[in-house]
């Protein structure tokens, strides 16, 4: 298994159906097959799940099908849960 790469502060997962940004806590190196059949190295995000729960990996299939984006917002202040 690949080691988790900690995410720098300011990285968030943006979804189309939820205006709140989910903090990205780490990245997992992976590969992705593009439509032309080539393999590209990508980073898949781990996001927080709330107090007392381990982070979840956003899979490549979910990331693409949901039109999610990893965004860098260094000045964003997340809401306290």
PyMOL CGO cylinders between C-alpha atoms (Angstrom):
from pymol import cmd
from pymol.cgo import CYLINDER

trace = [
    CYLINDER, 0.00, 0.00, 0.00, 1.20, 3.49, -0.83, 0.3, 1, 1, 1, 1, 1, 1,
    CYLINDER, 1.20, 3.49, -0.83, 2.01, 5.91, 1.96, 0.3, 1, 1, 1, 1, 1, 1,
    CYLINDER, 2.01, 5.91, 1.96, -0.44, 8.73, 2.49, 0.3, 1, 1, 1, 1, 1, 1,
    CYLINDER, -0.44, 8.73, 2.49, 0.93, 12.16, 1.56, 0.3, 1, 1, 1, 1, 1, 1,
    CYLINDER, 0.93, 12.16, 1.56, -0.30, 14.84, 3.99, 0.3, 1, 1, 1, 1, 1, 1,
    CYLINDER, -0.30, 14.84, 3.99, -2.14, 17.69, 2.27, 0.3, 1, 1, 1, 1, 1, 1,
    CYLINDER, -2.14, 17.69, 2.27, -0.99, 21.24, 2.82, 0.3, 1, 1, 1, 1, 1, 1,
    CYLINDER, -0.99, 21.24, 2.82, -3.50, 23.54, 4.54, 0.3, 1, 1, 1, 1, 1, 1,
    CYLINDER, -3.50, 23.54, 4.54, -5.90, 25.23, 2.15, 0.3, 1, 1, 1, 1, 1, 1,
    CYLINDER, -5.90, 25.23, 2.15, -6.81, 22.23, -0.06, 0.3, 1, 1, 1, 1, 1, 1,
    CYLINDER, -6.81, 22.23, -0.06, -10.52, 21.39, -0.28, 0.3, 1, 1, 1, 1, 1, 1,
    CYLINDER, -10.52, 21.39, -0.28, -12.87, 19.15, -2.23, 0.3, 1, 1, 1, 1, 1, 1,
    CYLINDER, -12.87, 19.15, -2.23, -15.57, 21.12, -4.04, 0.3, 1, 1, 1, 1, 1, 1,
    CYLINDER, -15.57, 21.12, -4.04, -18.79, 19.38, -5.08, 0.3, 1, 1, 1, 1, 1, 1,
    CYLINDER, -18.79, 19.38, -5.08, -21.55, 20.65, -7.34, 0.3, 1, 1, 1, 1, 1, 1,
    CYLINDER, -21.55, 20.65, -7.34, -24.37, 19.69, -4.96, 0.3, 1, 1, 1, 1, 1, 1,
    CYLINDER, -24.37, 19.69, -4.96, -22.88, 20.99, -1.68, 0.3, 1, 1, 1, 1, 1, 1,
    CYLINDER, -22.88, 20.99, -1.68, -21.68, 24.58, -1.25, 0.3, 1, 1, 1, 1, 1, 1,
    CYLINDER, -21.68, 24.58, -1.25, -19.50, 23.63, 1.75, 0.3, 1, 1, 1, 1, 1, 1,
    CYLINDER, -19.50, 23.63, 1.75, -15.89, 22.77, 0.98, 0.3, 1, 1, 1, 1, 1, 1,
    CYLINDER, -15.89, 22.77, 0.98, -14.63, 19.48, 2.45, 0.3, 1, 1, 1, 1, 1, 1,
    CYLINDER, -14.63, 19.48, 2.45, -11.06, 19.77, 3.80, 0.3, 1, 1, 1, 1, 1, 1,
    CYLINDER, -11.06, 19.77, 3.80, -8.55, 17.46, 2.12, 0.3, 1, 1, 1, 1, 1, 1,
    CYLINDER, -8.55, 17.46, 2.12, -6.30, 15.93, 4.79, 0.3, 1, 1, 1, 1, 1, 1,
    CYLINDER, -6.30, 15.93, 4.79, -4.08, 13.79, 2.54, 0.3, 1, 1, 1, 1, 1, 1,
    CYLINDER, -4.08, 13.79, 2.54, -3.43, 12.42, -0.93, 0.3, 1, 1, 1, 1, 1, 1,
    CYLINDER, -3.43, 12.42, -0.93, -2.91, 8.89, -2.27, 0.3, 1, 1, 1, 1, 1, 1,
    CYLINDER, -2.91, 8.89, -2.27, -0.80, 8.54, -5.41, 0.3, 1, 1, 1, 1, 1, 1,
    CYLINDER, -0.80, 8.54, -5.41, -2.56, 6.45, -8.06, 0.3, 1, 1, 1, 1, 1, 1,
    CYLINDER, -2.56, 6.45, -8.06, -2.86, 5.99, -11.79, 0.3, 1, 1, 1, 1, 1, 1,
    CYLINDER, -2.86, 5.99, -11.79, -5.73, 6.76, -14.09, 0.3, 1, 1, 1, 1, 1, 1,
    CYLINDER, -5.73, 6.76, -14.09, -6.48, 5.41, -17.56, 0.3, 1, 1, 1, 1, 1, 1,
    CYLINDER, -6.48, 5.41, -17.56, -7.49, 8.28, -19.82, 0.3, 1, 1, 1, 1, 1, 1,
    CYLINDER, -7.49, 8.28, -19.82, -9.92, 7.71, -22.72, 0.3, 1, 1, 1, 1, 1, 1,
    CYLINDER, -9.92, 7.71, -22.72, -6.97, 7.38, -25.11, 0.3, 1, 1, 1, 1, 1, 1,
    CYLINDER, -6.97, 7.38, -25.11, -5.68, 4.42, -23.08, 0.3, 1, 1, 1, 1, 1, 1,
    CYLINDER, -5.68, 4.42, -23.08, -2.69, 6.17, -21.53, 0.3, 1, 1, 1, 1, 1, 1,
    CYLINDER, -2.69, 6.17, -21.53, -1.90, 5.96, -17.83, 0.3, 1, 1, 1, 1, 1, 1,
    CYLINDER, -1.90, 5.96, -17.83, -1.37, 9.16, -15.90, 0.3, 1, 1, 1, 1, 1, 1,
    CYLINDER, -1.37, 9.16, -15.90, -0.22, 9.61, -12.33, 0.3, 1, 1, 1, 1, 1, 1,
    CYLINDER, -0.22, 9.61, -12.33, -2.84, 11.34, -10.21, 0.3, 1, 1, 1, 1, 1, 1,
    CYLINDER, -2.84, 11.34, -10.21, -3.42, 12.18, -6.54, 0.3, 1, 1, 1, 1, 1, 1,
    CYLINDER, -3.42, 12.18, -6.54, -6.69, 11.02, -4.98, 0.3, 1, 1, 1, 1, 1, 1,
    CYLINDER, -6.69, 11.02, -4.98, -7.92, 13.06, -2.01, 0.3, 1, 1, 1, 1, 1, 1,
    CYLINDER, -7.92, 13.06, -2.01, -8.70, 11.88, 1.51, 0.3, 1, 1, 1, 1, 1, 1,
    CYLINDER, -8.70, 11.88, 1.51, -11.39, 14.01, 3.17, 0.3, 1, 1, 1, 1, 1, 1,
    CYLINDER, -11.39, 14.01, 3.17, -12.47, 14.36, 6.78, 0.3, 1, 1, 1, 1, 1, 1,
    CYLINDER, -12.47, 14.36, 6.78, -15.59, 12.52, 7.96, 0.3, 1, 1, 1, 1, 1, 1,
    CYLINDER, -15.59, 12.52, 7.96, -16.30, 14.33, 11.18, 0.3, 1, 1, 1, 1, 1, 1,
    CYLINDER, -16.30, 14.33, 11.18, -15.17, 13.97, 14.77, 0.3, 1, 1, 1, 1, 1, 1,
    CYLINDER, -15.17, 13.97, 14.77, -13.97, 10.50, 15.75, 0.3, 1, 1, 1, 1, 1, 1,
    CYLINDER, -13.97, 10.50, 15.75, -14.20, 9.04, 12.23, 0.3, 1, 1, 1, 1, 1, 1,
    CYLINDER, -14.20, 9.04, 12.23, -11.29, 8.16, 9.95, 0.3, 1, 1, 1, 1, 1, 1,
    CYLINDER, -11.29, 8.16, 9.95, -10.90, 10.07, 6.67, 0.3, 1, 1, 1, 1, 1, 1,
    CYLINDER, -10.90, 10.07, 6.67, -12.39, 8.65, 3.46, 0.3, 1, 1, 1, 1, 1, 1,
    CYLINDER, -12.39, 8.65, 3.46, -10.61, 8.19, 0.14, 0.3, 1, 1, 1, 1, 1, 1,
    CYLINDER, -10.61, 8.19, 0.14, -12.44, 9.69, -2.82, 0.3, 1, 1, 1, 1, 1, 1,
    CYLINDER, -12.44, 9.69, -2.82, -11.99, 7.11, -5.57, 0.3, 1, 1, 1, 1, 1, 1,
    CYLINDER, -11.99, 7.11, -5.57, -11.12, 8.02, -9.13, 0.3, 1, 1, 1, 1, 1, 1,
    CYLINDER, -11.12, 8.02, -9.13, -14.48, 6.74, -10.42, 0.3, 1, 1, 1, 1, 1, 1,
    CYLINDER, -14.48, 6.74, -10.42, -16.46, 8.79, -7.87, 0.3, 1, 1, 1, 1, 1, 1,
    CYLINDER, -16.46, 8.79, -7.87, -14.28, 11.85, -8.42, 0.3, 1, 1, 1, 1, 1, 1,
    CYLINDER, -14.28, 11.85, -8.42, -14.90, 11.82, -12.17, 0.3, 1, 1, 1, 1, 1, 1,
    CYLINDER, -14.90, 11.82, -12.17, -18.58, 10.83, -12.17, 0.3, 1, 1, 1, 1, 1, 1,
    CYLINDER, -18.58, 10.83, -12.17, -19.50, 13.47, -9.59, 0.3, 1, 1, 1, 1, 1, 1,
    CYLINDER, -19.50, 13.47, -9.59, -17.58, 16.31, -11.27, 0.3, 1, 1, 1, 1, 1, 1,
    CYLINDER, -17.58, 16.31, -11.27, -15.77, 17.07, -8.03, 0.3, 1, 1, 1, 1, 1, 1,
    CYLINDER, -15.77, 17.07, -8.03, -12.73, 19.33, -7.99, 0.3, 1, 1, 1, 1, 1, 1,
    CYLINDER, -12.73, 19.33, -7.99, -9.74, 19.72, -5.71, 0.3, 1, 1, 1, 1, 1, 1,
    CYLINDER, -9.74, 19.72, -5.71, -9.39, 23.45, -5.08, 0.3, 1, 1, 1, 1, 1, 1,
    CYLINDER, -9.39, 23.45, -5.08, -6.80, 25.53, -3.25, 0.3, 1, 1, 1, 1, 1, 1,
    CYLINDER, -6.80, 25.53, -3.25, -8.37, 28.18, -1.01, 0.3, 1, 1, 1, 1, 1, 1,
    CYLINDER, -8.37, 28.18, -1.01, -5.64, 29.35, 1.38, 0.3, 1, 1, 1, 1, 1, 1,
    CYLINDER, -5.64, 29.35, 1.38, -7.83, 32.09, 2.91, 0.3, 1, 1, 1, 1, 1, 1,
    CYLINDER, -7.83, 32.09, 2.91, -10.97, 29.97, 3.36, 0.3, 1, 1, 1, 1, 1, 1,
    CYLINDER, -10.97, 29.97, 3.36, -12.15, 29.55, 6.95, 0.3, 1, 1, 1, 1, 1, 1,
    CYLINDER, -12.15, 29.55, 6.95, -14.17, 26.32, 7.31, 0.3, 1, 1, 1, 1, 1, 1,
    CYLINDER, -14.17, 26.32, 7.31, -17.34, 26.42, 9.40, 0.3, 1, 1, 1, 1, 1, 1,
    CYLINDER, -17.34, 26.42, 9.40, -17.03, 24.82, 12.83, 0.3, 1, 1, 1, 1, 1, 1,
    CYLINDER, -17.03, 24.82, 12.83, -19.06, 21.63, 13.15, 0.3, 1, 1, 1, 1, 1, 1,
]
cmd.load_cgo(trace, "trace")
